[in-house]
Amino acid sequence: MDVTLATILLGVLLAVLIVIPRLRSKSDQPEKVASKPQNKGVQTYSKAEVALHNKRTDCWIIIKDKVFDVTSYVEEHPGGDAILDHAGDDSTEGFYGPQHATRVFEMIDDFCIGNLEK
């Protein structure tokens, strides 16, 4: 049982190390940067607005009162559909779980679209 769990964790970590650099290089492409709207202020979203984005093809999550559009990452998520468990809702607890390597904490900022309304 312990060997199986260790194998799964190792597989997830390796997948993260392979997928994240690929995502970083994709986000550095000029067309992606140019296609993002340039907001002068920080956008704020209500929980009700975030809740509307709860599908594989339109997936927003909340992490520590910030809103992230992770739609483009859903298919590449090393944990499979686990990212959809809290689609349109707060994913803070799951995001800070032991399954994520430290690089994930740096990468997530690329998906931030605003703050959660207080």
Secondary structure, DSSP 8 states (H G I E B T S, - for coil): -HHHHHHHHHHHHHHHHHHHHHHHHHHTSHHHHHHS---SS--EE-HHHHHT-EETTEEEEEETTEEEE-GGGGGG-TTGGGGGGGTTSB-HHHHTSTTS-HHHHHHGGGGEEEEE--
